[in-house]
Amino acid sequence: MRIIVIGGVAAGAKAAAKARRADPNNEIIIYQDEAEVSYSACGLPYVISGVIDNERKVVIRQPEDFAKDGIQVLIRHRVIEIDTIKQQINVKNLQTNTDTVVAYDRLILATGARPIVPAIEGITLEGVLTLRNITDLARFKTLLTAIQPIQAVIIGAGYIGLELAESFHELNIKTTIVEKAVRILPKFDPEMAQPVHDHLLENQVELMLGDGLAKLHGDNGRVTAVETESGKILAADLVVVAIGVRPNVELAKIAGIELGPTGAIAVDSRMETRTPGIFAAGDCCESVNRITGAPIWMPLGDIANLQGRVAGENAAGGNAHFPGVFGTAIFKTFKLTVAITGLSEQVAQESGFDPISIVMAGSDRARYYPGKQGFSLKLIASRKDGRLLGAQVIGQGSADKMIDIIATALLGKLTCYDLENADLAYSPPFSPVLSPIIVAAGILNSQLTQLV
Amino acid sequence: MRIIVIGGVAAGAKAAAKARRADPNNEIIIYQDEAEVSYSACGLPYVISGVIDNERKVVIRQPEDFAKDGIQVLIRHRVIEIDTIKQQINVKNLQTNTDTVVAYDRLILATGARPIVPAIEGITLEGVLTLRNITDLARFKTLLTAIQPIQAVIIGAGYIGLELAESFHELNIKTTIVEKAVRILPKFDPEMAQPVHDHLLENQVELMLGDGLAKLHGDNGRVTAVETESGKILAADLVVVAIGVRPNVELAKIAGIELGPTGAIAVDSRMETRTPGIFAAGDCCESVNRITGAPIWMPLGDIANLQGRVAGENAAGGNAHFPGVFGTAIFKTFKLTVAITGLSEQVAQESGFDPISIVMAGSDRARYYPGKQGFSLKLIASRKDGRLLGAQVIGQGSADKMIDIIATALLGKLTCYDLENADLAYSPPFSPVLSPIIVAAGILNSQLTQLV
């Protein structure tokens, strides 16, 4: 049996590896249009800042490594057509510009996502970049070396924008973030986004909120300024467009493979598309939100790996299931960890829940133990039955631990009462005697009890 | 109503505070035989090492702080008798040596635990210490100042012994640990205890295993050497007896309050003893192991706080429940975090489970992200249904996070399959793309699937 994987970054690389382990007898081919496969796109902001000192480090596996496992990797090959009836694809070799038709028995779509780039005046000027893949990284590195920018404008205050703001700070590039929404971090509740807002200002990042990109000014083909929708002109020798991504679904759509309500490829829990024998995984396809049951699009590296594993196993004849996501996400900007899992209070309301919530300060060690670091924790539960709905943590120290505990609590469909009685690990170097999570769950639980 | 609390360190202090919040109208009195209440016994090793630079820092609240909340604290008062029929106690004022009889409506026993000290020759010599409470700390500080010890022997390789080995290393005191068992950390599976063993040796701690304390030699009333059961003589100017603790239950026992099979006070999930109106919390009472359902004695500070909260609320007329424990514990020795939750593989077998397990290396960041730290993770599940039974983590980095995720998974009665599909927070500074927990759960799950 021949399994063809389109795309080899995260989901595709994982799917191929898993398919190989599931059955050593199949022929497995990865087609990848870039020059690299199996790299960590999430590591790119840290290559730009220099925190990761060698860009080769974010490349996890080479085509030769796959070859050793009996997986053929064809880089700089773009799949330009899928014929789902004949079960074959048309592949263009980007080096020779020749097309080849290749038959498949099972197909795995791992075509990823790409940045949204508005078709505005000046968008093609030199110095206007996106940061999504390793090809973008090369452009960044070239530009940084060639012009040593001093003034950057980042369009979009999402996680890529905020990670890059830190990277640019490290490089002594003065940075302004332009964001169309009136606040940063729209997936977070306002009171949790505020300390991040303040922290950016403390680190000399300028924020221009409620304003969008109108056009770009240039000189000699190179960008010189951003003009916003409100008419402000911001001088810039580096502009990053980071207003979001959209799934790469054109190939699938033209082939008649069904898309879901989010615009990404629809899949079942086996990661199979509505076209039998064709699977999808990673940023090109949907997930299910395990709290609301609604389709959700979560283009994140870890989800891509989890989905790739399932798609690969099933393409090889297995029967694995991916049950969906809780919307967990985390990133770092300057000294702050910014993390979320489950539903925000606002989304909980929009989803028909009647949420209660608590925001409290927490710390990662006993109060008397030196070097402790603090964070703000928001915990959200359903008033009806006390079931936990989500959490947000902003700060330092064990912020990531807090989110993972709640993410696991969501997995177990736990209530405030359950979590209030969690048996978490305590010793002064690792936690206050009662974890902030236990304290927060206890406060919510006593609110519920009083309501009864 | 008058609520009397016997003991005011962790469980007692918490119970009193909770009882006060639950009902502001009761009279609440704490009797405490030491000169301090409300301190963190878990912080004491770090006061000795100097990591905590001021011993007052481990005292959380003063009697005056309780007084402000309307809780009367009588320090240096020892309760010497409980009359459960007349509902009164006999209290000795240790300063005046006078006894008083005081009536109660509700009684909370928070009498804690004390170190096991064998009645051997030389045990009362100066320089022979235990470390359990703040009175012990004062003795330690006096001794350290007076004689500046150069050679210590710690009897017992439990967590207090291993924490103190680190403290002594900080103080340049050469240390030998004598342990009767043939290995350290008997609650951990052997392969997980081994790296801790090796780490102690690397830090110049000598280990003498399979040998016990026979007697102590002295000169002029001061200890000079330890003689082991095998006849070895170890020179020592400081000896710490840390072979374990036992619950302080004599007062309860004489009063006819029932003890459980572990030897600690039996309580129901409301933390009420078998004598109605009398509650118990903390190191003097039992818990239930939530996996096996068996009584278990877990004398730990966080459990004391959780139990105290429930005992206090119920003494004030509430109806809170403490559902039990999973056996979670953590401590630090030198650079290693040593943590466990749930059942070890050995205990799982003894409890009638048919366990499967995986031991794997994990790390706390993406492989290319600088400063990452590693640990060894053991995950244990039931072969029958894949339900998680426990985990052990030894190492650095996010070892504590790993244990808390598993502790929460145990709370949700999750299986390997569930955990393999956890939506944990990933970004390169915080985790590999797939958490070591997801990888470990996946390996166990595939073992189970192959068995089907």
Interface residues (C-beta under 8 A of the other chain):
Chain A: A10 S40 C42 G43 Y46 V51 I52 D53 K57 V58 I60 R290 L300 G301 D302 I303 N305 L306 R309 F322 P323 V325 F326 G327 T328 A329 I330 F331 K332 T337 A339 T341 A366 R367 Y368 Y369 P370 S398 D400 K401 I403 D404 I405 A407 T408 A409 L410 L411 G412 K413 L414 D418 L419 N421 A422 D423 L424 A425 Y426 S427 P428 P429 F430 S431 V433 L434 S435 I438 G442
Chain B: A10 S40 C42 G43 Y46 V51 I52 D53 K57 V58 I60 R290 L300 G301 D302 I303 N305 L306 R309 F322 P323 V325 F326 G327 T328 A329 I330 F331 K332 T337 A339 T341 A366 R367 Y368 Y369 P370 S398 D400 K401 I403 D404 I405 A407 T408 A409 L410 L411 G412 K413 L414 D418 L419 N421 A422 D423 L424 A425 Y426 S427 P428 P429 F430 S431 V433 L434 S435 I438 G442
